[in-house]
Structures are given as C-alpha cells and as structure tokens.
Amino acid sequence: VQLLESGGGSVQAGGSLRLSCTSSGYTSNTISMGWFRQAPGKEREGVATIGSDGVTRYEESVEGRFTISRDNAKNTLYLQMDSLKPEDTAMYYCATGETTPWLLLNLLHIDHWGQGTQVTVSS
C-alpha cells in the first residue's frame, strides 16, 4: 500500500486548504484513515481520523475548523482545513490502520504512512 498526499501549500491566516491522500495497492475498506502533522521541533500528532463507518475523531485545536472525509470508491482521503492559523503550520501526513479512529488519532496501530505535504500559514 502506498499513500500519496497532495494539496499542501502556503496560505495566509484565515484561509483554507484541502488536502488529499490517494492510496494505491490493496486498501481494505474496513480500515481507519487519518491525518497527522509534525511541526519543526515537535512530535507528530494526530489531527483527524475517520473509520470505515464514517465515525470521525478530531484533535481539540482543529475541531470546528477541519473536516475529514473519505471516498472509498476513489481510495481517497480528504482534509478540508478552514480558518487556518499560523500554529497549523506543519508537515501533514496521512496514515492507515486496522484499528479504531480513536486509537489511530493517538498514533496507535498505524500500518502505513504517506510521505507528507507541507502546509504553511502566515500571519
């Protein structure tokens, strides 16, 4: 399984970006998928995850601003990011795991990682 992220870029505070993650190879529709980010000098953290049944989990600081969704027919995961803040600046990664959205959000039982896409938010 390979995961390829796209959609990152530079935006001013208050702006929006939409990230996409396309998987190739066999991807079970029963897996959970999610977005994670890592800023320079900080640990990687969970941002948002979604289960095969559509259940979602969000990190507290992005709830209400970010929306995660998936299109199983296209093997694609999305992250709509609105009202972006400078503190959202990070490398964003997608990942999958045969686990629950909550466990995946906490970086447990992750099977595959993408290579990341950079998001930079200027003030």
Disulfide bonds with the S-S distance in Angstrom:
Cys21-Cys94 1.97
